[in-house]
């Protein structure tokens, strides 16, 4: 059984490696490696761990999932929800998303962007209360969905 806790600086390289493995198929399908989760540098992950909210899911000590949240005011931008490909489909992503929301009780709105090319992405977030508020054509192959979840009527 896995546990979820805040990431520490020692987790940063593993988080970045996992993120790149989890998003590799999206890069392949998109025909480019120039997407945020694949192009991100280790320094950015370290900065998020130090200054924002970063969580990891561990199974027997091994990091099998990660999520980050960037909070400005009462809005959190969800970044890089990534689950090790071998552990996808087992509830790890749902647990991480729920844990991030619980960790940030003062946040009134959660925003994220996801690639519609990955067929399961939008339905996954919709099951968690997120709604598409805009679609943006990023390239010939890629349409991005901007999604929002309101958790407080004051947002």
Secondary structure, 3 states (H helix, E strand, C coil): CEEEEECCHHHHHHHHHHHHHHCHHHHHHHCCCCCHHHHCCHHHHHHHHHHCEEEEEEECCEEEEEEEEEEECCEEEEEEEEECHHHCCCCHHHHHHHHHHHHCCCCCEEEEEEECCCCHHHHHHHHCCCEEEEEEECCCCCEEEEEEEECCCCC
